[in-house]
């Protein structure tokens, strides 16, 4: 079994409240989840107006396929354009 995990750290601009931030993060998470049907959630910086972090994971049996999907998730998060990606971290585990 192959497990792909990733973290994406975003910088948010023009956010005046946690409600606005949640709306942006929820939109990003929802769009990614609808396209890839993966496990994804906000994982850090929950009370910050400037920063957000989401984490995601997926499983499969082909490491090339998982690696490709992880890259596509990162690309889609960037293409959505609601927040600027400042850092990413991915890991492919063979269990």
TORPA-4810 file (N, C-alpha, C, O; in nm, 3 decimals):
<nodes>
NODE_1_0.085_-0.117_0.000_0.000_0.000_0.000_0.089_0.124_0.000_0.194_0.127_0.065_X
NODE_2_0.046_0.225_-0.073_0.119_0.350_-0.084_0.029_0.461_-0.030_-0.088_0.471_-0.067_X
NODE_3_0.085_0.544_0.057_0.011_0.656_0.115_0.083_0.785_0.078_0.203_0.799_0.100_X
NODE_4_0.008_0.878_0.020_0.062_1.010_-0.011_0.001_1.113_0.082_-0.121_1.121_0.096_X
NODE_5_0.087_1.192_0.145_0.039_1.297_0.235_0.101_1.430_0.194_0.207_1.435_0.132_X
NODE_6_0.032_1.537_0.229_0.085_1.668_0.197_0.031_1.776_0.288_-0.078_1.762_0.344_X
NODE_7_0.108_1.882_0.301_0.065_2.002_0.374_0.088_2.121_0.281_0.189_2.129_0.211_X
NODE_8_-0.008_2.213_0.283_0.004_2.335_0.205_-0.019_2.452_0.300_-0.123_2.461_0.365_X
NODE_9_0.079_2.542_0.307_0.066_2.661_0.390_0.033_2.780_0.300_0.100_2.803_0.200_X
NODE_10_-0.072_2.854_0.337_-0.119_2.967_0.259_-0.100_3.097_0.335_-0.104_3.098_0.458_X
NODE_11_-0.079_3.206_0.263_-0.086_3.340_0.318_-0.211_3.404_0.259_-0.232_3.402_0.138_X
NODE_12_-0.293_3.461_0.347_-0.419_3.521_0.307_-0.406_3.672_0.308_-0.339_3.729_0.394_X
NODE_13_-0.471_3.736_0.213_-0.467_3.882_0.202_-0.609_3.938_0.208_-0.702_3.878_0.154_X
NODE_14_-0.625_4.052_0.274_-0.753_4.120_0.279_-0.859_4.051_0.361_-0.978_4.073_0.340_X
NODE_15_-0.819_3.967_0.454_-0.914_3.896_0.538_-0.934_3.976_0.666_-0.838_4.007_0.737_X
NODE_16_-1.060_4.010_0.695_-1.088_4.093_0.812_-1.144_4.019_0.930_-1.153_4.075_1.040_X
NODE_17_-1.183_3.892_0.911_-1.241_3.816_1.022_-1.215_3.667_1.000_-1.184_3.623_0.890_X
NODE_18_-1.229_3.591_1.108_-1.212_3.446_1.097_-1.322_3.386_1.009_-1.300_3.284_0.945_X
NODE_19_-1.438_3.449_1.006_-1.548_3.402_0.921_-1.509_3.411_0.773_-1.537_3.320_0.695_X
NODE_20_-1.445_3.521_0.734_-1.397_3.536_0.596_-1.290_3.431_0.565_-1.290_3.371_0.457_X
NODE_21_-1.200_3.410_0.661_-1.093_3.313_0.641_-1.152_3.174_0.621_-1.112_3.101_0.530_X
NODE_22_-1.247_3.136_0.708_-1.308_3.004_0.697_-1.377_2.985_0.563_-1.375_2.876_0.506_X
NODE_23_-1.438_3.091_0.512_-1.506_3.084_0.382_-1.406_3.054_0.271_-1.433_2.972_0.183_X
NODE_24_-1.291_3.119_0.275_-1.186_3.097_0.175_-1.131_2.955_0.185_-1.121_2.884_0.084_X
NODE_25_-1.096_2.913_0.306_-1.038_2.780_0.325_-1.139_2.671_0.291_-1.104_2.570_0.230_X
NODE_26_-1.265_2.692_0.329_-1.369_2.596_0.296_-1.386_2.583_0.144_-1.409_2.473_0.094_X
NODE_27_-1.375_2.693_0.073_-1.386_2.690_-0.073_-1.269_2.612_-0.135_-1.289_2.532_-0.226_X
NODE_28_-1.149_2.635_-0.085_-1.031_2.564_-0.137_-1.044_2.414_-0.109_-1.025_2.332_-0.198_X
NODE_29_-1.077_2.380_0.015_-1.091_2.240_0.054_-1.201_2.172_-0.026_-1.183_2.061_-0.075_X
NODE_30_-1.315_2.239_-0.038_-1.427_2.181_-0.111_-1.396_2.153_-0.256_-1.431_2.048_-0.309_X
NODE_31_-1.330_2.247_-0.320_-1.294_2.230_-0.462_-1.197_2.114_-0.481_-1.214_2.032_-0.572_X
NODE_32_-1.095_2.107_-0.396_-0.997_1.999_-0.407_-1.063_1.864_-0.379_-1.040_1.766_-0.450_X
NODE_33_-1.146_1.859_-0.275_-1.212_1.734_-0.238_-1.306_1.686_-0.349_-1.314_1.567_-0.377_X
NODE_34_-1.377_1.779_-0.414_-1.467_1.741_-0.522_-1.393_1.687_-0.644_-1.442_1.596_-0.711_X
NODE_35_-1.277_1.743_-0.672_-1.200_1.698_-0.789_-1.130_1.565_-0.763_-1.130_1.478_-0.850_X
NODE_36_-1.070_1.549_-0.645_-0.986_1.432_-0.619_-1.044_1.331_-0.521_-0.992_1.220_-0.511_X
NODE_37_-1.151_1.364_-0.449_-1.212_1.274_-0.351_-1.107_1.219_-0.254_-1.090_1.097_-0.240_X
NODE_38_-1.037_1.310_-0.187_-0.932_1.273_-0.091_-0.969_1.325_0.047_-1.061_1.405_0.062_X
NODE_39_-0.897_1.278_0.147_-0.913_1.329_0.284_-0.835_1.459_0.294_-0.716_1.463_0.264_X
NODE_40_-0.903_1.566_0.337_-0.839_1.697_0.343_-0.904_1.780_0.452_-1.026_1.775_0.470_X
NODE_41_-0.824_1.858_0.525_-0.877_1.941_0.633_-0.780_2.054_0.666_-0.661_2.046_0.634_X
NODE_42_-0.832_2.159_0.731_-0.745_2.263_0.784_-0.674_2.206_0.906_-0.738_2.150_0.995_X
NODE_43_-0.541_2.219_0.910_-0.463_2.151_1.014_-0.387_2.242_1.108_-0.343_2.198_1.214_X
NODE_44_-0.369_2.370_1.073_-0.290_2.458_1.159_-0.329_2.603_1.132_-0.395_2.633_1.032_X
NODE_45_-0.287_2.692_1.221_-0.311_2.836_1.212_-0.461_2.868_1.212_-0.506_2.959_1.142_X
NODE_46_-0.538_2.793_1.290_-0.684_2.808_1.291_-0.730_2.946_1.335_-0.833_2.993_1.288_X
NODE_47_-0.657_3.012_1.423_-0.700_3.142_1.476_-0.626_3.260_1.413_-0.642_3.373_1.459_X
NODE_48_-0.548_3.236_1.310_-0.473_3.342_1.244_-0.551_3.394_1.124_-0.611_3.316_1.050_X
NODE_49_-0.550_3.525_1.105_-0.615_3.585_0.989_-0.524_3.587_0.866_-0.572_3.597_0.753_X
NODE_50_-0.393_3.576_0.889_-0.298_3.586_0.778_-0.253_3.451_0.723_-0.213_3.442_0.607_X
NODE_51_-0.260_3.348_0.804_-0.203_3.219_0.765_-0.308_3.108_0.775_-0.400_3.115_0.856_X
NODE_52_-0.292_3.006_0.690_-0.375_2.886_0.695_-0.291_2.769_0.647_-0.199_2.785_0.567_X
NODE_53_-0.324_2.652_0.698_-0.255_2.531_0.652_-0.358_2.421_0.636_-0.442_2.399_0.724_X
NODE_54_-0.350_2.350_0.523_-0.436_2.235_0.503_-0.347_2.112_0.485_-0.236_2.120_0.433_X
NODE_55_-0.399_2.000_0.529_-0.330_1.873_0.513_-0.420_1.777_0.437_-0.543_1.784_0.449_X
NODE_56_-0.361_1.688_0.360_-0.440_1.592_0.284_-0.366_1.459_0.276_-0.245_1.452_0.296_X
NODE_57_-0.442_1.354_0.246_-0.382_1.223_0.227_-0.463_1.142_0.127_-0.582_1.167_0.106_X
NODE_58_-0.397_1.045_0.067_-0.461_0.954_-0.026_-0.386_0.821_-0.023_-0.267_0.817_0.010_X
NODE_59_-0.455_0.715_-0.058_-0.392_0.583_-0.059_-0.412_0.518_-0.195_-0.504_0.552_-0.270_X
NODE_60_-0.325_0.424_-0.225_-0.333_0.350_-0.350_-0.230_0.239_-0.351_-0.168_0.208_-0.248_X
NODE_61_-0.211_0.180_-0.468_-0.113_0.072_-0.477_0.000_0.102_-0.577_0.088_0.019_-0.598_X
NODE_62_-0.002_0.222_-0.638_0.100_0.259_-0.736_0.163_0.392_-0.694_0.096_0.495_-0.693_X
NODE_63_0.290_0.389_-0.659_0.355_0.510_-0.608_0.363_0.620_-0.713_0.355_0.738_-0.679_X
NODE_64_0.378_0.584_-0.841_0.381_0.687_-0.946_0.248_0.759_-0.956_0.244_0.881_-0.972_X
NODE_65_0.138_0.684_-0.947_0.005_0.742_-0.954_-0.020_0.834_-0.834_-0.073_0.944_-0.850_X
NODE_66_0.016_0.789_-0.715_-0.003_0.870_-0.595_0.081_0.997_-0.603_0.032_1.105_-0.570_X
NODE_67_0.206_0.986_-0.646_0.293_1.102_-0.660_0.234_1.202_-0.760_0.237_1.323_-0.737_X
NODE_68_0.180_1.152_-0.870_0.118_1.237_-0.970_-0.005_1.308_-0.914_-0.024_1.427_-0.938_X
NODE_69_-0.087_1.236_-0.838_-0.207_1.298_-0.780_-0.170_1.405_-0.676_-0.234_1.509_-0.669_X
NODE_70_-0.068_1.378_-0.597_-0.023_1.478_-0.499_0.019_1.605_-0.572_-0.017_1.715_-0.530_X
NODE_71_0.096_1.591_-0.678_0.137_1.708_-0.757_0.017_1.782_-0.815_0.015_1.905_-0.816_X
NODE_72_-0.083_1.708_-0.862_-0.203_1.770_-0.917_-0.283_1.844_-0.811_-0.342_1.948_-0.839_X
NODE_73_-0.285_1.792_-0.689_-0.353_1.861_-0.578_-0.283_1.995_-0.552_-0.350_2.098_-0.536_X
NODE_74_-0.151_1.994_-0.548_-0.076_2.118_-0.526_-0.100_2.218_-0.638_-0.117_2.337_-0.613_X
NODE_75_-0.102_2.170_-0.761_-0.128_2.258_-0.875_-0.268_2.318_-0.870_-0.285_2.437_-0.896_X
NODE_76_-0.368_2.238_-0.835_-0.505_2.288_-0.826_-0.518_2.392_-0.714_-0.584_2.494_-0.732_X
NODE_77_-0.455_2.366_-0.600_-0.459_2.462_-0.490_-0.402_2.597_-0.534_-0.452_2.702_-0.492_X
NODE_78_-0.300_2.594_-0.616_-0.240_2.717_-0.668_-0.332_2.783_-0.771_-0.348_2.905_-0.770_X
NODE_79_-0.391_2.703_-0.858_-0.478_2.756_-0.964_-0.606_2.820_-0.909_-0.659_2.913_-0.970_X
NODE_80_-0.655_2.771_-0.797_-0.778_2.827_-0.739_-0.761_2.976_-0.714_-0.853_3.054_-0.737_X
NODE_81_-0.644_3.016_-0.665_-0.608_3.157_-0.656_-0.673_3.236_-0.544_-0.669_3.359_-0.546_X
NODE_82_-0.732_3.170_-0.445_-0.794_3.243_-0.334_-0.694_3.282_-0.227_-0.720_3.372_-0.147_X
NODE_83_-0.580_3.214_-0.224_-0.474_3.244_-0.128_-0.341_3.206_-0.193_-0.336_3.124_-0.284_X
NODE_84_-0.234_3.268_-0.144_-0.101_3.241_-0.201_-0.032_3.128_-0.125_-0.025_3.130_-0.002_X
NODE_85_0.017_3.030_-0.198_0.091_2.920_-0.136_0.231_2.969_-0.102_0.301_3.022_-0.188_X
NODE_86_0.271_2.952_0.024_0.404_2.993_0.066_0.495_2.874_0.098_0.617_2.888_0.099_X
NODE_87_0.435_2.756_0.124_0.517_2.640_0.156_0.435_2.513_0.131_0.314_2.510_0.152_X
NODE_88_0.503_2.409_0.086_0.441_2.278_0.071_0.534_2.172_0.126_0.656_2.189_0.129_X
NODE_89_0.476_2.063_0.168_0.553_1.949_0.217_0.478_1.823_0.177_0.361_1.808_0.212_X
NODE_90_0.542_1.733_0.104_0.477_1.608_0.065_0.561_1.491_0.110_0.682_1.501_0.129_X
NODE_91_0.492_1.378_0.128_0.561_1.256_0.167_0.486_1.138_0.106_0.364_1.132_0.111_X
NODE_92_0.560_1.046_0.048_0.505_0.922_-0.008_0.557_0.807_0.077_0.678_0.785_0.086_X
NODE_93_0.465_0.734_0.140_0.502_0.625_0.230_0.463_0.492_0.169_0.355_0.479_0.112_X
NODE_94_0.551_0.394_0.179_0.522_0.257_0.136_0.502_0.173_0.261_0.595_0.153_0.339_X
NODE_95_0.381_0.125_0.277_0.348_0.049_0.400_0.327_-0.096_0.364_0.299_-0.178_0.451_X
</nodes>
